[in-house]
Structures are given as structure tokens and as C-alpha cells.
Amino acid sequence: MTHTAISPHSQHSAYVGRFAPSPSGSLHFGSLVTALASYLDAKHHKGSWLVRMEDIDEPRCVKGADAAILTTLERHHLQWDGDVLYQSRQHPRYQEKVNQLLQQGAAYYCGCTRKQIKAMGGRYNGECRTQNIIDDSHVAVRMKLDNPLMSFDDGMIGHVDAEGEPEDCVIKRRDGLFSYHLVVALDDAYQGVTHIVRGRDLLDVTPLHKTLYAALGCPPVTYCHVPVAAVAAGRKLSKQNHAKPVNNKQVMTNLLQCLQFLGLAKVMPLDSQHYSNPESLISAAISHWDRKLVPNTAEIIVDSNESTYYSQPL
């Protein structure tokens, strides 16, 4: 019998938030901002805060990066509730769902290559829906998405309109790896996540996630998108672009800079002399947290030294 396991986290509180980094490198300033925003939103609402390692794309993961990320969170007094969930250890649960969808006719095998999809105009047209392709270890699995992309109300931005029809979503890749879109939906449901605070760079994919969650029968979640940190317009900080790792030796400075970024200078002093230690600073930030304080903008420019790649002249 197919069943969905229920995580004990789902019983903790009405609010369950999560921070889900990919261990492809150390945390940088932008990812620390997102972690802090997620933590403050959860704790301000008396909720629990989970950490999940999104290491599903194992070839891109860096050995030891997960430990470095957890160390940085702990040094900055962002303590998670419960155990850290690693996606790389959840394959049986993901495969069970893929098998179920295939058996129900809600998913199908697809042999189309990137070249073929490019010839379709860059958007998959459902070519393999009726082809009855069998699994030969060189095909992907796609889930049928027949409903329009879902508009939604963002907890920080407001209403976000979605337009168009989604293409059938790859849920297992040709190389055998499960897709990010599938596992993030299954894990949010498994862990009882109710609120997701993440970077504005993921805003465009949220209508797809809303649509996919509904198609999978996953409970809906509330999204809040914070601005991304960039060293120049359109040049966001990222691990791929050599963003400088967070310096764990200057915790108070890092936290003050993150709180400044998130707009809390409007309601609390952001000077280290007002706080005896990082814990007291975070406690004050939890009390003063208000989503309306976060700048409603796609990106905020930070010091160019935060990225060795993007600090080069335009």
C-alpha cells in the first residue's frame, strides 16, 4: 500500500518554516540574509524552524559544505529545530511517489532531448504523452500538468499574477536524478512546512511550485520573497559566481549588516554597543520583526568585495 509518511515536525506548531541550502559551497552574505529572515519570521510567529540540505543533485555538491553551512548557522545563533533532513537519503520515498504517479497515469516516460525541445520552440509540447514509451534507463519521467499556473499572494510582495500554461514537469531526469521541483514539494509536505521565506530570484518559479504542489496533493504553503544581494544591477551573489564565504569570526557585524539589509534599522538600533552579545541582538530582532519592513525590491546592492567574480569592472 502506498502511503505518505508524516514527519513529527508537522506536529510542532501552526507555523513551520524552513531554510534549505544546497551544499555546493559555503554560505555567503545573501544566503545568510535569507536564513536570518526565515528564522526571524518563524520565531516571531512562535513557530518551528527546520534546516534541510538540498543535496539531491549530488554531482554538484562539495564535500564538507554541509558541515560548513551548519557551522555558520550555529555560530550566528540560528539554531534549527529537530534533525537536518538530507535529500540524498530520501530516494526510496521519492521513487515510491514516482512509481505511484506512473501507475496512476499521472506521469509518463519522455525520451525527448534538449535539442528536440529546442526545435519545439524551447518549450516542451507534450510529445511523449501518448507514445507509451517504456523505461529503458535513458528517459526522463514527466508529470502531467493540465491546469494553468497558479497566481498567489506573497507575504511580502503582495499579489503575484501568473500567466500561461505549465509544461509537463520533469520529476526524474534522464540521468536518474530526481528533479528539484518534485523533491522540494514532497519534502515540504513530509516536514509539514507551512511558510517559506526565500530569495526573490525564485519568485518566477513559485507559480509552477504552487501548481505542482496542488497536482501532487501537497498542502499549500505561504511564500515570502526577500530581495537578493547583488554587487551591481543584475549581478547577484551566488556560490557559482564566487561569492565570498561568510566570515564566522565577525558574527555581530554580519548579523547587523543582515538586519540593515532587511530594513530593521527603522525600528531598532543597529549598533553593537546596544547589545551584549549576538543572542540579545537576535532576540530584539525577533521582537521587532515585521515583513512590511523588508524593502519591496528585487535586489539590494552590497559591497562589491562580497564577490571576487562580480567585483570585476562591467
VEXTIDO-487793 format. One record per residue (C-alpha): y, z, x. Coordinates in steps of 0.5 Angstrom, whole numbers, plus 500, padded with zeros to 3 digits. Each point is the difference from the previous one (the first is absolute). Layout:
BEGIN
+-----+-----+-----+
|   v |   w |   u |
+-----+-----+-----+
|   Y |   Z |   X |
...
+-----+-----+-----+
END
This chain:
BEGIN
+-----+-----+-----+
|   v |   w |   u |
+-----+-----+-----+
| 500 | 500 | 500 |
| 507 | 498 | 503 |
| 505 | 506 | 500 |
| 507 | 501 | 503 |
| 500 | 507 | 504 |
| 505 | 505 | 498 |
| 504 | 503 | 506 |
| 501 | 507 | 500 |
| 508 | 498 | 502 |
| 501 | 498 | 493 |
| 499 | 507 | 497 |
| 505 | 503 | 505 |
| 507 | 498 | 495 |
| 503 | 496 | 496 |
| 503 | 496 | 506 |
| 496 | 498 | 505 |
| 504 | 496 | 506 |
| 497 | 496 | 506 |
| 502 | 498 | 507 |
| 495 | 494 | 502 |
| 502 | 498 | 507 |
| 496 | 494 | 504 |
| 497 | 503 | 506 |
| 503 | 493 | 504 |
| 504 | 505 | 504 |
| 505 | 506 | 500 |
| 505 | 502 | 495 |
| 507 | 497 | 501 |
| 506 | 502 | 497 |
| 500 | 496 | 494 |
| 493 | 503 | 498 |
| 502 | 507 | 502 |
| 505 | 499 | 495 |
| 495 | 497 | 494 |
| 495 | 506 | 502 |
| 506 | 505 | 499 |
| 503 | 497 | 494 |
| 493 | 500 | 497 |
| 499 | 507 | 502 |
| 506 | 503 | 497 |
| 499 | 496 | 493 |
| 493 | 503 | 500 |
| 502 | 507 | 502 |
| 507 | 500 | 496 |
| 496 | 499 | 494 |
| 495 | 505 | 501 |
| 494 | 495 | 502 |
| 495 | 499 | 505 |
| 501 | 495 | 506 |
| 494 | 496 | 503 |
| 499 | 496 | 506 |
| 496 | 494 | 500 |
| 498 | 496 | 506 |
| 500 | 493 | 498 |
| 496 | 497 | 505 |
| 496 | 495 | 496 |
| 502 | 494 | 505 |
| 496 | 504 | 506 |
| 501 | 494 | 505 |
| 508 | 501 | 499 |
| 499 | 508 | 501 |
| 502 | 503 | 507 |
| 495 | 505 | 503 |
| 503 | 507 | 499 |
| 506 | 498 | 496 |
| 498 | 504 | 494 |
| 500 | 506 | 504 |
| 507 | 499 | 503 |
| 502 | 499 | 493 |
| 497 | 506 | 497 |
| 503 | 504 | 506 |
| 507 | 497 | 499 |
| 500 | 502 | 493 |
| 498 | 507 | 502 |
| 505 | 501 | 505 |
| 505 | 498 | 495 |
| 497 | 505 | 495 |
| 498 | 495 | 495 |
| 493 | 504 | 498 |
| 495 | 496 | 495 |
| 496 | 503 | 495 |
| 493 | 499 | 501 |
| 496 | 496 | 504 |
| 502 | 493 | 503 |
| 497 | 494 | 497 |
| 498 | 494 | 505 |
| 499 | 494 | 496 |
| 495 | 498 | 505 |
| 495 | 505 | 498 |
| 500 | 498 | 493 |
| 497 | 493 | 500 |
| 494 | 502 | 495 |
| 505 | 502 | 495 |
| 504 | 493 | 501 |
| 494 | 496 | 500 |
| 497 | 503 | 493 |
| 506 | 498 | 497 |
| 500 | 493 | 502 |
| 493 | 500 | 498 |
| 502 | 502 | 493 |
| 505 | 495 | 500 |
| 496 | 494 | 502 |
| 494 | 503 | 495 |
| 506 | 500 | 494 |
| 502 | 493 | 502 |
| 507 | 503 | 501 |
| 499 | 498 | 507 |
| 497 | 494 | 504 |
| 499 | 497 | 507 |
| 505 | 495 | 503 |
| 499 | 495 | 505 |
| 507 | 497 | 501 |
| 503 | 500 | 507 |
| 507 | 502 | 501 |
| 501 | 492 | 502 |
| 497 | 499 | 493 |
| 505 | 505 | 497 |
| 506 | 497 | 503 |
| 498 | 493 | 497 |
| 500 | 503 | 494 |
| 508 | 502 | 501 |
| 499 | 506 | 503 |
| 497 | 504 | 494 |
| 493 | 500 | 498 |
| 499 | 497 | 494 |
| 493 | 503 | 498 |
| 496 | 494 | 502 |
| 494 | 504 | 501 |
| 500 | 504 | 494 |
| 495 | 495 | 496 |
| 496 | 498 | 507 |
| 494 | 505 | 499 |
| 501 | 501 | 508 |
| 494 | 505 | 503 |
| 502 | 505 | 505 |
| 498 | 496 | 507 |
| 504 | 505 | 504 |
| 505 | 495 | 501 |
| 504 | 501 | 494 |
| 505 | 505 | 497 |
| 500 | 504 | 494 |
| 506 | 499 | 495 |
| 501 | 504 | 493 |
| 503 | 496 | 494 |
| 507 | 502 | 498 |
| 502 | 497 | 494 |
| 506 | 504 | 498 |
| 507 | 499 | 502 |
| 502 | 504 | 506 |
| 503 | 507 | 497 |
| 507 | 502 | 500 |
| 501 | 507 | 502 |
| 505 | 506 | 500 |
| 501 | 502 | 507 |
| 502 | 508 | 501 |
| 506 | 498 | 505 |
| 502 | 493 | 499 |
| 499 | 499 | 492 |
| 497 | 495 | 496 |
| 497 | 494 | 504 |
| 498 | 494 | 497 |
| 494 | 496 | 502 |
| 499 | 492 | 498 |
| 495 | 495 | 500 |
| 492 | 501 | 500 |
| 496 | 503 | 506 |
| 495 | 496 | 503 |
| 493 | 503 | 500 |
| 500 | 505 | 505 |
| 495 | 500 | 506 |
| 497 | 507 | 500 |
| 495 | 499 | 506 |
| 501 | 495 | 506 |
| 496 | 494 | 503 |
| 499 | 505 | 506 |
| 497 | 505 | 496 |
| 506 | 505 | 500 |
| 502 | 503 | 493 |
| 508 | 498 | 498 |
| 505 | 505 | 501 |
| 502 | 498 | 492 |
| 493 | 503 | 498 |
| 499 | 506 | 504 |
| 507 | 503 | 499 |
| 499 | 499 | 492 |
| 493 | 503 | 501 |
| 503 | 506 | 505 |
| 506 | 502 | 495 |
| 495 | 500 | 494 |
| 495 | 504 | 504 |
| 505 | 505 | 503 |
| 504 | 501 | 494 |
| 506 | 497 | 502 |
| 506 | 500 | 495 |
| 506 | 499 | 505 |
| 501 | 495 | 505 |
| 506 | 500 | 505 |
| 500 | 495 | 505 |
| 505 | 495 | 503 |
| 504 | 494 | 497 |
| 496 | 495 | 504 |
| 494 | 501 | 495 |
| 505 | 499 | 494 |
| 498 | 493 | 499 |
| 492 | 501 | 500 |
| 501 | 506 | 495 |
| 499 | 496 | 493 |
| 494 | 497 | 503 |
| 497 | 507 | 501 |
| 502 | 502 | 493 |
| 497 | 494 | 497 |
| 494 | 501 | 505 |
| 499 | 508 | 498 |
| 500 | 498 | 493 |
| 495 | 495 | 500 |
| 496 | 505 | 504 |
| 501 | 505 | 495 |
| 503 | 505 | 505 |
| 505 | 505 | 497 |
| 508 | 497 | 501 |
| 504 | 504 | 506 |
| 507 | 500 | 500 |
| 503 | 497 | 506 |
| 507 | 502 | 504 |
| 502 | 495 | 506 |
| 504 | 502 | 505 |
| 505 | 496 | 505 |
| 496 | 497 | 506 |
| 503 | 502 | 507 |
| 503 | 494 | 504 |
| 504 | 499 | 506 |
| 503 | 494 | 497 |
| 500 | 496 | 494 |
| 493 | 498 | 498 |
| 497 | 503 | 507 |
| 496 | 506 | 497 |
| 497 | 505 | 504 |
| 492 | 499 | 501 |
| 495 | 501 | 505 |
| 499 | 493 | 500 |
| 507 | 499 | 503 |
| 499 | 505 | 505 |
| 504 | 506 | 496 |
| 501 | 506 | 505 |
| 495 | 506 | 498 |
| 503 | 506 | 497 |
| 501 | 505 | 506 |
| 497 | 506 | 498 |
| 504 | 504 | 505 |
| 506 | 500 | 495 |
| 498 | 502 | 493 |
| 506 | 503 | 498 |
| 504 | 494 | 502 |
| 495 | 495 | 497 |
| 500 | 504 | 493 |
| 508 | 500 | 500 |
| 500 | 493 | 501 |
| 495 | 498 | 495 |
| 504 | 504 | 495 |
| 506 | 497 | 501 |
| 497 | 493 | 499 |
| 497 | 503 | 493 |
| 507 | 502 | 498 |
| 499 | 508 | 500 |
| 507 | 500 | 504 |
| 503 | 500 | 493 |
| 497 | 507 | 498 |
| 498 | 504 | 506 |
| 503 | 501 | 507 |
| 496 | 495 | 505 |
| 502 | 504 | 507 |
| 494 | 504 | 504 |
| 505 | 506 | 500 |
| 499 | 502 | 493 |
| 492 | 500 | 500 |
| 496 | 505 | 504 |
| 494 | 495 | 501 |
| 497 | 494 | 497 |
| 497 | 503 | 495 |
| 506 | 503 | 497 |
| 503 | 493 | 500 |
| 494 | 497 | 496 |
| 501 | 506 | 495 |
| 507 | 499 | 499 |
| 499 | 492 | 499 |
| 494 | 501 | 495 |
| 505 | 505 | 496 |
| 506 | 494 | 500 |
| 495 | 494 | 500 |
| 503 | 495 | 495 |
| 497 | 493 | 499 |
| 507 | 498 | 498 |
| 503 | 502 | 507 |
| 496 | 494 | 503 |
| 504 | 494 | 502 |
| 498 | 495 | 495 |
| 500 | 494 | 505 |
| 494 | 496 | 503 |
| 501 | 502 | 507 |
| 505 | 505 | 505 |
| 502 | 498 | 507 |
| 498 | 505 | 505 |
| 501 | 500 | 508 |
| 497 | 494 | 503 |
| 497 | 504 | 505 |
| 494 | 502 | 495 |
| 497 | 493 | 501 |
| 499 | 497 | 507 |
| 499 | 494 | 497 |
| 505 | 499 | 495 |
| 505 | 503 | 505 |
| 501 | 493 | 503 |
| 506 | 496 | 498 |
| 500 | 496 | 494 |
+-----+-----+-----+
END
